[in-house]
Amino acid sequence: MKEIKAFIRPICLDKVLHAMHEHPEFPGVTVLKVRGMGRVVGRDSGDPIAFGAVEMVKLECIVRDDQCDEVIAVIQEHAKTGRPGDGKISIQTLDNVIRIRTGESGVNAI
């Protein structure tokens, strides 16, 4: 199992969610509004805007190993504008997942 975290532009959220919803085996996603700043090449360190936190959206989802590449491709395709600041995607391997309501664990809990 994998946990996918993606930081994307807020203007891309609806496109990404719609595309993920269209996926036949999509397991679900958590959406959080976040603020942060990344490394921006070429900005003058004296520029007050250079250190300002920008609004982003963080998507989190847990998927089976065989779904990981497809979900990443969907996010990347629909969140890409081609401009700096499009975001990042990270993938972590999970040892276990437990569904609180039923006690199911592993892939059955996704």
Backbone as XML, in Angstrom:
<?xml version="1.0"?>
<chain id="A" units="angstrom">
  <residue number="1" name="MET">
    <atom name="N" x="0.836" y="-1.177" z="0.000"/>
    <atom name="CA" x="0.000" y="0.000" z="0.000"/>
    <atom name="C" x="0.882" y="1.241" z="0.000"/>
  </residue>
  <residue number="2" name="LYS">
    <atom name="N" x="0.372" y="2.283" z="-0.615"/>
    <atom name="CA" x="1.110" y="3.546" z="-0.723"/>
    <atom name="C" x="0.232" y="4.694" z="-0.248"/>
  </residue>
  <residue number="3" name="GLU">
    <atom name="N" x="0.881" y="5.690" z="0.331"/>
    <atom name="CA" x="0.210" y="6.943" z="0.648"/>
    <atom name="C" x="0.764" y="7.988" z="-0.305"/>
  </residue>
  <residue number="4" name="ILE">
    <atom name="N" x="-0.133" y="8.633" z="-1.013"/>
    <atom name="CA" x="0.248" y="9.670" z="-1.968"/>
    <atom name="C" x="-0.151" y="11.015" z="-1.373"/>
  </residue>
  <residue number="5" name="LYS">
    <atom name="N" x="0.804" y="11.933" z="-1.344"/>
    <atom name="CA" x="0.533" y="13.310" z="-0.921"/>
    <atom name="C" x="0.903" y="14.205" z="-2.083"/>
  </residue>
  <residue number="6" name="ALA">
    <atom name="N" x="0.003" y="15.106" z="-2.438"/>
    <atom name="CA" x="0.253" y="16.021" z="-3.545"/>
    <atom name="C" x="-0.094" y="17.435" z="-3.109"/>
  </residue>
  <residue number="7" name="PHE">
    <atom name="N" x="0.808" y="18.355" z="-3.408"/>
    <atom name="CA" x="0.571" y="19.782" z="-3.182"/>
    <atom name="C" x="0.335" y="20.388" z="-4.550"/>
  </residue>
  <residue number="8" name="ILE">
    <atom name="N" x="-0.852" y="20.945" z="-4.763"/>
    <atom name="CA" x="-1.215" y="21.481" z="-6.075"/>
    <atom name="C" x="-1.778" y="22.889" z="-5.930"/>
  </residue>
  <residue number="9" name="ARG">
    <atom name="N" x="-1.899" y="23.571" z="-7.061"/>
    <atom name="CA" x="-2.509" y="24.903" z="-7.076"/>
    <atom name="C" x="-4.015" y="24.776" z="-6.809"/>
  </residue>
  <residue number="10" name="PRO">
    <atom name="N" x="-4.585" y="25.694" z="-6.036"/>
    <atom name="CA" x="-6.031" y="25.650" z="-5.776"/>
    <atom name="C" x="-6.873" y="25.696" z="-7.050"/>
  </residue>
  <residue number="11" name="ILE">
    <atom name="N" x="-6.404" y="26.403" z="-8.079"/>
    <atom name="CA" x="-7.190" y="26.500" z="-9.313"/>
    <atom name="C" x="-7.273" y="25.166" z="-10.054"/>
  </residue>
  <residue number="12" name="CYS">
    <atom name="N" x="-6.408" y="24.229" z="-9.708"/>
    <atom name="CA" x="-6.409" y="22.908" z="-10.362"/>
    <atom name="C" x="-7.219" y="21.870" z="-9.593"/>
  </residue>
  <residue number="13" name="LEU">
    <atom name="N" x="-7.683" y="22.206" z="-8.410"/>
    <atom name="CA" x="-8.342" y="21.222" z="-7.549"/>
    <atom name="C" x="-9.544" y="20.559" z="-8.209"/>
  </residue>
  <residue number="14" name="ASP">
    <atom name="N" x="-10.462" y="21.339" z="-8.762"/>
    <atom name="CA" x="-11.671" y="20.754" z="-9.350"/>
    <atom name="C" x="-11.344" y="19.807" z="-10.495"/>
  </residue>
  <residue number="15" name="LYS">
    <atom name="N" x="-10.386" y="20.183" z="-11.348"/>
    <atom name="CA" x="-9.990" y="19.312" z="-12.459"/>
    <atom name="C" x="-9.418" y="17.995" z="-11.947"/>
  </residue>
  <residue number="16" name="VAL">
    <atom name="N" x="-8.556" y="18.069" z="-10.930"/>
    <atom name="CA" x="-7.930" y="16.860" z="-10.385"/>
    <atom name="C" x="-8.984" y="15.978" z="-9.718"/>
  </residue>
  <residue number="17" name="LEU">
    <atom name="N" x="-9.843" y="16.568" z="-8.886"/>
    <atom name="CA" x="-10.864" y="15.770" z="-8.201"/>
    <atom name="C" x="-11.828" y="15.123" z="-9.183"/>
  </residue>
  <residue number="18" name="HIS">
    <atom name="N" x="-12.218" y="15.851" z="-10.214"/>
    <atom name="CA" x="-13.117" y="15.288" z="-11.220"/>
    <atom name="C" x="-12.459" y="14.095" z="-11.918"/>
  </residue>
  <residue number="19" name="ALA">
    <atom name="N" x="-11.213" y="14.247" z="-12.291"/>
    <atom name="CA" x="-10.493" y="13.165" z="-12.966"/>
    <atom name="C" x="-10.310" y="11.961" z="-12.041"/>
  </residue>
  <residue number="20" name="MET">
    <atom name="N" x="-10.037" y="12.210" z="-10.768"/>
    <atom name="CA" x="-9.884" y="11.103" z="-9.822"/>
    <atom name="C" x="-11.212" y="10.394" z="-9.602"/>
  </residue>
  <residue number="21" name="HIS">
    <atom name="N" x="-12.287" y="11.164" z="-9.545"/>
    <atom name="CA" x="-13.615" y="10.579" z="-9.353"/>
    <atom name="C" x="-14.006" y="9.692" z="-10.535"/>
  </residue>
  <residue number="22" name="GLU">
    <atom name="N" x="-13.538" y="10.036" z="-11.720"/>
    <atom name="CA" x="-13.838" y="9.262" z="-12.922"/>
    <atom name="C" x="-13.080" y="7.934" z="-12.962"/>
  </residue>
  <residue number="23" name="HIS">
    <atom name="N" x="-12.024" y="7.805" z="-12.158"/>
    <atom name="CA" x="-11.246" y="6.566" z="-12.127"/>
    <atom name="C" x="-12.126" y="5.461" z="-11.533"/>
  </residue>
  <residue number="24" name="PRO">
    <atom name="N" x="-12.247" y="4.306" z="-12.200"/>
    <atom name="CA" x="-13.187" y="3.269" z="-11.762"/>
    <atom name="C" x="-12.908" y="2.675" z="-10.383"/>
  </residue>
  <residue number="25" name="GLU">
    <atom name="N" x="-11.667" y="2.674" z="-9.925"/>
    <atom name="CA" x="-11.345" y="2.078" z="-8.627"/>
    <atom name="C" x="-10.783" y="3.094" z="-7.644"/>
  </residue>
  <residue number="26" name="PHE">
    <atom name="N" x="-11.157" y="4.341" z="-7.824"/>
    <atom name="CA" x="-10.596" y="5.379" z="-6.971"/>
    <atom name="C" x="-11.009" y="5.170" z="-5.515"/>
  </residue>
  <residue number="27" name="PRO">
    <atom name="N" x="-10.034" y="5.134" z="-4.582"/>
    <atom name="CA" x="-10.345" y="4.818" z="-3.190"/>
    <atom name="C" x="-10.823" y="5.983" z="-2.330"/>
  </residue>
  <residue number="28" name="GLY">
    <atom name="N" x="-10.570" y="7.203" z="-2.704"/>
    <atom name="CA" x="-10.955" y="8.362" z="-1.898"/>
    <atom name="C" x="-9.770" y="9.292" z="-1.700"/>
  </residue>
  <residue number="29" name="VAL">
    <atom name="N" x="-10.061" y="10.496" z="-1.274"/>
    <atom name="CA" x="-9.003" y="11.490" z="-1.105"/>
    <atom name="C" x="-9.386" y="12.447" z="0.022"/>
  </residue>
  <residue number="30" name="THR">
    <atom name="N" x="-8.383" y="12.927" z="0.737"/>
    <atom name="CA" x="-8.552" y="13.973" z="1.737"/>
    <atom name="C" x="-7.971" y="15.251" z="1.147"/>
  </residue>
  <residue number="31" name="VAL">
    <atom name="N" x="-8.698" y="16.349" z="1.289"/>
    <atom name="CA" x="-8.273" y="17.632" z="0.727"/>
    <atom name="C" x="-8.090" y="18.621" z="1.875"/>
  </residue>
  <residue number="32" name="LEU">
    <atom name="N" x="-6.933" y="19.252" z="1.901"/>
    <atom name="CA" x="-6.649" y="20.251" z="2.919"/>
    <atom name="C" x="-6.168" y="21.527" z="2.253"/>
  </residue>
  <residue number="33" name="LYS">
    <atom name="N" x="-6.628" y="22.667" z="2.741"/>
    <atom name="CA" x="-6.095" y="23.952" z="2.289"/>
    <atom name="C" x="-4.890" y="24.252" z="3.165"/>
  </residue>
  <residue number="34" name="VAL">
    <atom name="N" x="-3.753" y="24.539" z="2.528"/>
    <atom name="CA" x="-2.517" y="24.795" z="3.263"/>
    <atom name="C" x="-1.835" y="26.042" z="2.726"/>
  </residue>
  <residue number="35" name="ARG">
    <atom name="N" x="-0.872" y="26.536" z="3.480"/>
    <atom name="CA" x="-0.045" y="27.660" z="3.037"/>
    <atom name="C" x="1.398" y="27.244" z="3.219"/>
  </residue>
  <residue number="36" name="GLY">
    <atom name="N" x="2.246" y="27.685" z="2.306"/>
    <atom name="CA" x="3.653" y="27.361" z="2.423"/>
    <atom name="C" x="4.461" y="28.102" z="1.390"/>
  </residue>
  <residue number="37" name="MET">
    <atom name="N" x="5.746" y="27.827" z="1.418"/>
    <atom name="CA" x="6.611" y="28.442" z="0.424"/>
    <atom name="C" x="7.652" y="27.418" z="0.006"/>
  </residue>
  <residue number="38" name="GLY">
    <atom name="N" x="8.044" y="27.523" z="-1.223"/>
    <atom name="CA" x="9.063" y="26.635" z="-1.761"/>
    <atom name="C" x="10.272" y="27.428" z="-2.187"/>
  </residue>
  <residue number="39" name="ARG">
    <atom name="N" x="11.201" y="26.719" z="-2.741"/>
    <atom name="CA" x="12.413" y="27.355" z="-3.245"/>
    <atom name="C" x="12.088" y="27.931" z="-4.614"/>
  </residue>
  <residue number="40" name="VAL">
    <atom name="N" x="12.235" y="29.228" z="-4.741"/>
    <atom name="CA" x="11.953" y="29.888" z="-6.005"/>
    <atom name="C" x="13.249" y="30.472" z="-6.546"/>
  </residue>
  <residue number="41" name="VAL">
    <atom name="N" x="13.680" y="29.951" z="-7.657"/>
    <atom name="CA" x="14.930" y="30.397" z="-8.272"/>
    <atom name="C" x="14.723" y="31.746" z="-8.945"/>
  </residue>
  <residue number="42" name="GLY">
    <atom name="N" x="15.683" y="32.653" z="-8.760"/>
    <atom name="CA" x="15.653" y="33.917" z="-9.472"/>
    <atom name="C" x="15.016" y="35.066" z="-8.733"/>
  </residue>
  <residue number="43" name="ARG">
    <atom name="N" x="14.447" y="34.810" z="-7.569"/>
    <atom name="CA" x="13.874" y="35.917" z="-6.800"/>
    <atom name="C" x="14.956" y="36.567" z="-5.960"/>
  </residue>
  <residue number="44" name="ASP">
    <atom name="N" x="14.891" y="37.877" z="-5.867"/>
    <atom name="CA" x="15.815" y="38.648" z="-5.048"/>
    <atom name="C" x="15.441" y="38.448" z="-3.582"/>
  </residue>
  <residue number="45" name="SER">
    <atom name="N" x="16.405" y="38.095" z="-2.737"/>
    <atom name="CA" x="16.114" y="37.855" z="-1.324"/>
    <atom name="C" x="15.635" y="39.109" z="-0.605"/>
  </residue>
  <residue number="46" name="GLY">
    <atom name="N" x="15.863" y="40.282" z="-1.189"/>
    <atom name="CA" x="15.364" y="41.512" z="-0.601"/>
    <atom name="C" x="13.914" y="41.797" z="-0.956"/>
  </residue>
  <residue number="47" name="ASP">
    <atom name="N" x="13.376" y="41.026" z="-1.880"/>
    <atom name="CA" x="11.991" y="41.195" z="-2.320"/>
    <atom name="C" x="11.057" y="40.638" z="-1.242"/>
  </residue>
  <residue number="48" name="PRO">
    <atom name="N" x="10.170" y="41.466" z="-0.675"/>
    <atom name="CA" x="9.289" y="40.973" z="0.389"/>
    <atom name="C" x="8.377" y="39.836" z="-0.074"/>
  </residue>
  <residue number="49" name="ILE">
    <atom name="N" x="8.081" y="39.768" z="-1.343"/>
    <atom name="CA" x="7.225" y="38.694" z="-1.852"/>
    <atom name="C" x="7.986" y="37.369" z="-1.877"/>
  </residue>
  <residue number="50" name="ALA">
    <atom name="N" x="9.308" y="37.417" z="-1.898"/>
    <atom name="CA" x="10.120" y="36.203" z="-2.005"/>
    <atom name="C" x="9.896" y="35.252" z="-0.830"/>
  </residue>
  <residue number="51" name="PHE">
    <atom name="N" x="9.472" y="35.767" z="0.312"/>
    <atom name="CA" x="9.320" y="34.924" z="1.481"/>
    <atom name="C" x="7.858" y="34.769" z="1.914"/>
  </residue>
  <residue number="52" name="GLY">
    <atom name="N" x="6.935" y="35.161" z="1.079"/>
    <atom name="CA" x="5.532" y="35.051" z="1.435"/>
    <atom name="C" x="4.991" y="33.643" z="1.212"/>
  </residue>
  <residue number="53" name="ALA">
    <atom name="N" x="4.204" y="33.173" z="2.144"/>
    <atom name="CA" x="3.577" y="31.867" z="2.000"/>
    <atom name="C" x="2.417" y="31.974" z="1.010"/>
  </residue>
  <residue number="54" name="VAL">
    <atom name="N" x="2.303" y="30.984" z="0.144"/>
    <atom name="CA" x="1.233" y="30.974" z="-0.843"/>
    <atom name="C" x="0.232" y="29.882" z="-0.499"/>
  </residue>
  <residue number="55" name="GLU">
    <atom name="N" x="-0.985" y="30.062" z="-0.961"/>
    <atom name="CA" x="-2.011" y="29.050" z="-0.735"/>
    <atom name="C" x="-1.827" y="27.905" z="-1.708"/>
  </residue>
  <residue number="56" name="MET">
    <atom name="N" x="-1.927" y="26.700" z="-1.179"/>
    <atom name="CA" x="-1.863" y="25.480" z="-1.976"/>
    <atom name="C" x="-2.948" y="24.550" z="-1.448"/>
  </residue>
  <residue number="57" name="VAL">
    <atom name="N" x="-3.167" y="23.480" z="-2.157"/>
    <atom name="CA" x="-4.084" y="22.442" z="-1.709"/>
    <atom name="C" x="-3.273" y="21.167" z="-1.553"/>
  </residue>
  <residue number="58" name="LYS">
    <atom name="N" x="-3.482" y="20.478" z="-0.445"/>
    <atom name="CA" x="-2.799" y="19.211" z="-0.204"/>
    <atom name="C" x="-3.815" y="18.083" z="-0.354"/>
  </residue>
  <residue number="59" name="LEU">
    <atom name="N" x="-3.494" y="17.143" z="-1.227"/>
    <atom name="CA" x="-4.322" y="15.954" z="-1.414"/>
    <atom name="C" x="-3.604" y="14.778" z="-0.768"/>
  </residue>
  <residue number="60" name="GLU">
    <atom name="N" x="-4.331" y="13.952" z="-0.051"/>
    <atom name="CA" x="-3.763" y="12.743" z="0.540"/>
    <atom name="C" x="-4.669" y="11.576" z="0.198"/>
  </residue>
  <residue number="61" name="CYS">
    <atom name="N" x="-4.084" y="10.482" z="-0.271"/>
    <atom name="CA" x="-4.879" y="9.283" z="-0.504"/>
    <atom name="C" x="-4.027" y="8.044" z="-0.286"/>
  </residue>
  <residue number="62" name="ILE">
    <atom name="N" x="-4.684" y="6.962" z="0.076"/>
    <atom name="CA" x="-4.039" y="5.676" z="0.290"/>
    <atom name="C" x="-4.542" y="4.745" z="-0.804"/>
  </residue>
  <residue number="63" name="VAL">
    <atom name="N" x="-3.605" y="4.114" z="-1.492"/>
    <atom name="CA" x="-3.959" y="3.265" z="-2.634"/>
    <atom name="C" x="-3.209" y="1.931" z="-2.560"/>
  </residue>
  <residue number="64" name="ARG">
    <atom name="N" x="-3.723" y="0.966" z="-3.290"/>
    <atom name="CA" x="-2.998" y="-0.290" z="-3.460"/>
    <atom name="C" x="-1.751" y="-0.014" z="-4.301"/>
  </residue>
  <residue number="65" name="ASP">
    <atom name="N" x="-0.753" y="-0.860" z="-4.166"/>
    <atom name="CA" x="0.483" y="-0.671" z="-4.928"/>
    <atom name="C" x="0.226" y="-0.591" z="-6.428"/>
  </residue>
  <residue number="66" name="ASP">
    <atom name="N" x="-0.707" y="-1.416" z="-6.923"/>
    <atom name="CA" x="-0.961" y="-1.444" z="-8.369"/>
    <atom name="C" x="-1.733" y="-0.224" z="-8.867"/>
  </residue>
  <residue number="67" name="GLN">
    <atom name="N" x="-2.293" y="0.590" z="-7.974"/>
    <atom name="CA" x="-3.013" y="1.805" z="-8.362"/>
    <atom name="C" x="-2.120" y="3.047" z="-8.340"/>
  </residue>
  <residue number="68" name="CYS">
    <atom name="N" x="-0.991" y="2.952" z="-7.699"/>
    <atom name="CA" x="-0.165" y="4.124" z="-7.410"/>
    <atom name="C" x="0.210" y="4.905" z="-8.668"/>
  </residue>
  <residue number="69" name="ASP">
    <atom name="N" x="0.764" y="4.242" z="-9.654"/>
    <atom name="CA" x="1.207" y="4.949" z="-10.857"/>
    <atom name="C" x="0.065" y="5.634" z="-11.586"/>
  </residue>
  <residue number="70" name="GLU">
    <atom name="N" x="-1.104" y="4.990" z="-11.624"/>
    <atom name="CA" x="-2.266" y="5.590" z="-12.299"/>
    <atom name="C" x="-2.740" y="6.843" z="-11.586"/>
  </residue>
  <residue number="71" name="VAL">
    <atom name="N" x="-2.827" y="6.779" z="-10.252"/>
    <atom name="CA" x="-3.299" y="7.931" z="-9.483"/>
    <atom name="C" x="-2.317" y="9.091" z="-9.625"/>
  </residue>
  <residue number="72" name="ILE">
    <atom name="N" x="-1.030" y="8.807" z="-9.579"/>
    <atom name="CA" x="-0.017" y="9.844" z="-9.758"/>
    <atom name="C" x="-0.147" y="10.473" z="-11.145"/>
  </residue>
  <residue number="73" name="ALA">
    <atom name="N" x="-0.343" y="9.655" z="-12.160"/>
    <atom name="CA" x="-0.482" y="10.175" z="-13.527"/>
    <atom name="C" x="-1.694" y="11.086" z="-13.648"/>
  </residue>
  <residue number="74" name="VAL">
    <atom name="N" x="-2.798" y="10.716" z="-13.006"/>
    <atom name="CA" x="-4.016" y="11.543" z="-13.046"/>
    <atom name="C" x="-3.754" y="12.893" z="-12.385"/>
  </residue>
  <residue number="75" name="ILE">
    <atom name="N" x="-3.136" y="12.870" z="-11.209"/>
    <atom name="CA" x="-2.842" y="14.123" z="-10.509"/>
    <atom name="C" x="-1.916" y="14.992" z="-11.358"/>
  </residue>
  <residue number="76" name="GLN">
    <atom name="N" x="-0.852" y="14.390" z="-11.858"/>
    <atom name="CA" x="0.135" y="15.155" z="-12.615"/>
    <atom name="C" x="-0.466" y="15.751" z="-13.884"/>
  </residue>
  <residue number="77" name="GLU">
    <atom name="N" x="-1.250" y="14.969" z="-14.594"/>
    <atom name="CA" x="-1.844" y="15.450" z="-15.847"/>
    <atom name="C" x="-2.781" y="16.633" z="-15.628"/>
  </residue>
  <residue number="78" name="HIS">
    <atom name="N" x="-3.570" y="16.583" z="-14.563"/>
    <atom name="CA" x="-4.603" y="17.604" z="-14.362"/>
    <atom name="C" x="-4.167" y="18.766" z="-13.469"/>
  </residue>
  <residue number="79" name="ALA">
    <atom name="N" x="-3.000" y="18.647" z="-12.820"/>
    <atom name="CA" x="-2.507" y="19.739" z="-11.971"/>
    <atom name="C" x="-1.385" y="20.523" z="-12.638"/>
  </residue>
  <residue number="80" name="LYS">
    <atom name="N" x="-0.928" y="20.067" z="-13.784"/>
    <atom name="CA" x="0.211" y="20.702" z="-14.443"/>
    <atom name="C" x="-0.230" y="21.912" z="-15.266"/>
  </residue>
  <residue number="81" name="THR">
    <atom name="N" x="0.391" y="23.061" z="-14.959"/>
    <atom name="CA" x="0.160" y="24.258" z="-15.769"/>
    <atom name="C" x="1.392" y="24.591" z="-16.593"/>
  </residue>
  <residue number="82" name="GLY">
    <atom name="N" x="2.531" y="24.009" z="-16.231"/>
    <atom name="CA" x="3.774" y="24.301" z="-16.923"/>
    <atom name="C" x="4.542" y="25.478" z="-16.341"/>
  </residue>
  <residue number="83" name="ARG">
    <atom name="N" x="4.006" y="26.073" z="-15.297"/>
    <atom name="CA" x="4.671" y="27.216" z="-14.662"/>
    <atom name="C" x="5.327" y="26.771" z="-13.355"/>
  </residue>
  <residue number="84" name="PRO">
    <atom name="N" x="6.371" y="27.484" z="-12.905"/>
    <atom name="CA" x="6.955" y="27.164" z="-11.601"/>
    <atom name="C" x="5.889" y="27.261" z="-10.510"/>
  </residue>
  <residue number="85" name="GLY">
    <atom name="N" x="5.950" y="26.361" z="-9.554"/>
    <atom name="CA" x="4.986" y="26.377" z="-8.458"/>
    <atom name="C" x="3.805" y="25.453" z="-8.666"/>
  </residue>
  <residue number="86" name="ASP">
    <atom name="N" x="3.873" y="24.568" z="-9.678"/>
    <atom name="CA" x="2.775" y="23.624" z="-9.904"/>
    <atom name="C" x="2.608" y="22.655" z="-8.741"/>
  </residue>
  <residue number="87" name="GLY">
    <atom name="N" x="3.653" y="22.426" z="-7.962"/>
    <atom name="CA" x="3.520" y="21.588" z="-6.777"/>
    <atom name="C" x="4.443" y="20.393" z="-6.771"/>
  </residue>
  <residue number="88" name="LYS">
    <atom name="N" x="4.163" y="19.491" z="-5.841"/>
    <atom name="CA" x="4.973" y="18.296" z="-5.648"/>
    <atom name="C" x="4.051" y="17.119" z="-5.341"/>
  </residue>
  <residue number="89" name="ILE">
    <atom name="N" x="4.545" y="15.913" z="-5.639"/>
    <atom name="CA" x="3.870" y="14.671" z="-5.270"/>
    <atom name="C" x="4.890" y="13.822" z="-4.532"/>
  </residue>
  <residue number="90" name="SER">
    <atom name="N" x="4.490" y="13.276" z="-3.382"/>
    <atom name="CA" x="5.367" y="12.353" z="-2.673"/>
    <atom name="C" x="4.623" y="11.048" z="-2.439"/>
  </residue>
  <residue number="91" name="ILE">
    <atom name="N" x="5.393" y="9.969" z="-2.372"/>
    <atom name="CA" x="4.820" y="8.636" z="-2.208"/>
    <atom name="C" x="5.559" y="7.942" z="-1.070"/>
  </residue>
  <residue number="92" name="GLN">
    <atom name="N" x="4.801" y="7.399" z="-0.137"/>
    <atom name="CA" x="5.370" y="6.643" z="0.961"/>
    <atom name="C" x="4.766" y="5.242" z="0.979"/>
  </residue>
  <residue number="93" name="THR">
    <atom name="N" x="5.563" y="4.266" z="1.380"/>
    <atom name="CA" x="5.073" y="2.902" z="1.547"/>
    <atom name="C" x="4.498" y="2.773" z="2.951"/>
  </residue>
  <residue number="94" name="LEU">
    <atom name="N" x="3.318" y="2.161" z="3.050"/>
    <atom name="CA" x="2.653" y="1.971" z="4.335"/>
    <atom name="C" x="2.786" y="0.524" z="4.792"/>
  </residue>
  <residue number="95" name="ASP">
    <atom name="N" x="3.039" y="0.329" z="6.071"/>
    <atom name="CA" x="3.097" y="-1.017" z="6.627"/>
    <atom name="C" x="1.700" y="-1.595" z="6.809"/>
  </residue>
  <residue number="96" name="ASN">
    <atom name="N" x="0.761" y="-0.762" z="7.245"/>
    <atom name="CA" x="-0.593" y="-1.248" z="7.499"/>
    <atom name="C" x="-1.563" y="-0.072" z="7.516"/>
  </residue>
  <residue number="97" name="VAL">
    <atom name="N" x="-2.812" y="-0.386" z="7.269"/>
    <atom name="CA" x="-3.915" y="0.568" z="7.378"/>
    <atom name="C" x="-5.024" y="-0.161" z="8.120"/>
  </residue>
  <residue number="98" name="ILE">
    <atom name="N" x="-5.682" y="0.511" z="9.048"/>
    <atom name="CA" x="-6.765" y="-0.102" z="9.812"/>
    <atom name="C" x="-7.999" y="0.767" z="9.693"/>
  </residue>
  <residue number="99" name="ARG">
    <atom name="N" x="-9.113" y="0.146" z="9.301"/>
    <atom name="CA" x="-10.393" y="0.864" z="9.245"/>
    <atom name="C" x="-10.958" y="0.874" z="10.665"/>
  </residue>
  <residue number="100" name="ILE">
    <atom name="N" x="-11.159" y="2.039" z="11.217"/>
    <atom name="CA" x="-11.594" y="2.176" z="12.606"/>
    <atom name="C" x="-12.940" y="1.503" z="12.844"/>
  </residue>
  <residue number="101" name="ARG">
    <atom name="N" x="-13.896" y="1.734" z="11.966"/>
    <atom name="CA" x="-15.254" y="1.226" z="12.165"/>
    <atom name="C" x="-15.322" y="-0.291" z="12.243"/>
  </residue>
  <residue number="102" name="THR">
    <atom name="N" x="-14.626" y="-0.992" z="11.341"/>
    <atom name="CA" x="-14.773" y="-2.453" z="11.247"/>
    <atom name="C" x="-13.576" y="-3.230" z="11.796"/>
  </residue>
  <residue number="103" name="GLY">
    <atom name="N" x="-12.442" y="-2.573" z="11.954"/>
    <atom name="CA" x="-11.249" y="-3.266" z="12.391"/>
    <atom name="C" x="-10.504" y="-3.954" z="11.258"/>
  </residue>
  <residue number="104" name="GLU">
    <atom name="N" x="-11.040" y="-3.861" z="10.019"/>
    <atom name="CA" x="-10.346" y="-4.448" z="8.873"/>
    <atom name="C" x="-8.963" y="-3.812" z="8.761"/>
  </residue>
  <residue number="105" name="SER">
    <atom name="N" x="-8.010" y="-4.590" z="8.241"/>
    <atom name="CA" x="-6.676" y="-4.047" z="8.086"/>
    <atom name="C" x="-6.103" y="-4.429" z="6.727"/>
  </residue>
  <residue number="106" name="GLY">
    <atom name="N" x="-4.994" y="-3.781" z="6.401"/>
    <atom name="CA" x="-4.341" y="-4.040" z="5.124"/>
    <atom name="C" x="-5.140" y="-3.472" z="3.973"/>
  </residue>
  <residue number="107" name="VAL">
    <atom name="N" x="-5.025" y="-4.141" z="2.828"/>
    <atom name="CA" x="-5.696" y="-3.680" z="1.613"/>
    <atom name="C" x="-7.217" y="-3.638" z="1.794"/>
  </residue>
  <residue number="108" name="ASN">
    <atom name="N" x="-7.783" y="-4.510" z="2.629"/>
    <atom name="CA" x="-9.227" y="-4.516" z="2.853"/>
    <atom name="C" x="-9.722" y="-3.242" z="3.548"/>
  </residue>
  <residue number="109" name="ALA">
    <atom name="N" x="-8.834" y="-2.522" z="4.174"/>
    <atom name="CA" x="-9.232" y="-1.297" z="4.889"/>
    <atom name="C" x="-9.223" y="-0.062" z="3.999"/>
  </residue>
  <residue number="110" name="ILE">
    <atom name="N" x="-8.718" y="-0.195" z="2.787"/>
    <atom name="CA" x="-8.646" y="0.972" z="1.894"/>
    <atom name="C" x="-10.034" y="1.297" z="1.365"/>
  </residue>
</chain>
